[in-house]
C-alpha cells in the first residue's frame, strides 16, 4: 500500500476549520467514520441534489447508504483502513450510493486511518473516506456504449442490405453488369451475364465494357453510357458481343454509391431468325435456365421475411407475398389483389401518392418511413423501398416493406422517455396533424425551459419559479406533469 510521501509538520497545527477546507478541496465528498464504519460527519463540495442527499447519511452505517453490489467493497475499504498503519492509503474502489428518486451516485473512494492524534472515539481512531465524483466519467462511458451499439446496428443493416443485393443479383435471370461510370470497367457480373458472354467472373471483372463487344459497336456503347450519365437512364441499343457470341440489346441506368457513379447495364439476347438446331438447343437450354431462375426468384419472393407487394401504375395490388399478408392481417392473397395499397399504407392518405410520384420520377425510392395499418386496427412503423419495373412493356411498381417497430432504441435517460428532437418533429409533417405537432413542440419547449431553470437555480424551486415567471404552485403542477425532480408530500 502506498504511503503519503513527505512529512509536513506544519499540517499538525491546523485547526478544525482549516482541516475541513483541506479535505473539501481534496475530494468531492469526504466521510468521517468511527472505527466500526458509522458516518459521523459528511463534507461535500457543491450544493446539488446529490450533495444534499449526502448530508442525510450522518449517523448511518456507511454500508447501509450504498447499493447492494457495493457493500462488499465498503467492508473491504474499512477492513484495509483498520489494518493499515497511520496515514496509509489503501487501494481506491468505486462505490455506488443510493439516491432517492434518481440514479445511483458513483464515487471513487480511498480510506485512511487517522492516528491517536485524530481525536479517537472510545479509544479507537477515526477513518476518513475521500470520494471523487465519477458521474461525468460514467456518462461518457454510457455515450461510448450507445455509440458502439449504434455502429453495430448500422453494420448489420449494411450486411443485410448487401446480402439481399447479392441474392437478387445472383438469382436474376436477366444478364446484369455493374460498371464504373468513370473508368467504364466491369465491377460485377451475375451468372446470366457470364453465361451470355461465354466467360467466367474473374475474366469479366476489371475488363472495359467495350472490350466485351465487337469493335465496330464501341462508339455506340460510348454514346449509350454518356447519355445514361447525363439523363439517368437510356433506352436499349443493339450491339454484337465479341467472339461471335451473338447480338444483344444493351440498356443502361445510373445510380450512385457514396461518391462513385455506377452504371447498371442490362443485356437481352436478340433471337437470330432461321437459327439451326444448335442455336435452338442453346435457346432451349437458356429458356430452361431462365425458368429455373424464375422459379427460384418466385420462391424467394414468397419466403422473404420482408413484405413484397407488386402494384399497377395506379397503386392497386397485383400480387403480395406471405410476409405482407401477415403485416396487413390478411388470410389470403385474394383479399389484397385488386385493392388500393393505401388501404393499408400511410397515415394521412397522401403519403402513398407522394411515394408513387417520386417513384415515377426517379425510378427507385429507399428508406421511406410510414405506418402500416392491419385489418384489425393494428398500426406499426414500417420502412419502404420501391422500384419501378417494366416487364413486357407494362409498368409495375414493386414495394419492399420492412417492420421497424422492434428496432433497438436508446434507453431513456434519467428513467423517463426522451423528448423528440427538432429533426424528429419536422419528420412528422405529412404523417401527423399540425395541431398535434404544435402541441408536442410546446411541451418540448416548456419542459426544456423548466429543466434549464432548475439547473440555473441549483434545484431551488422558489428561484426557478421566479426565473420562469410562474407561481410555485404552477411550477409544482408542471414538475408533476413532466416527472421532473422529486416532490415531497407538502409540495
KAGI-V804468 format. One record per run of one state. SS is the DSSP state (A for helix, B for strand, O for the rest). FROM is the first residue (numbers start at 0). TO is the last residue. Records with the same first field share a line. If there is no record, write none. Layout:
SS->FROM-TO / FROM-TO
This chain:
O->0-1 / 3-7 / 13-14 / 26-27 / 33-36 / 44-47 / 57-59 / 66-66 / 83-86 / 89-91 / 97-103 / 113-114 / 118-119 / 121-122 / 124-125 / 133-133 / 171-173 / 180-183 / 189-189 / 197-199 / 204-206 / 213-213 / 231-231 / 244-245 / 257-258 / 269-275 / 303-305 / 311-314 / 320-320 / 327-331 / 335-338 / 343-343 / 345-349 / 362-362 / 373-377 / 389-389 / 393-394 / 403-411 / 415-420 / 426-427 / 429-430 / 432-432 / 456-459 / 468-470 / 482-490
B->2-2 / 28-32 / 37-43 / 60-60 / 65-65 / 87-88 / 92-96 / 104-112 / 120-120 / 123-123 / 126-132 / 174-179 / 184-188 / 207-207 / 212-212 / 232-240 / 246-256 / 259-268 / 306-310 / 315-319 / 339-339 / 344-344 / 363-372 / 378-388 / 395-402 / 428-428 / 431-431
A->8-12 / 15-25 / 48-56 / 61-64 / 67-82 / 115-117 / 134-170 / 190-196 / 200-203 / 208-211 / 214-230 / 241-243 / 276-302 / 321-326 / 332-334 / 340-342 / 350-361 / 390-392 / 412-414 / 421-425 / 433-455 / 460-467 / 471-481
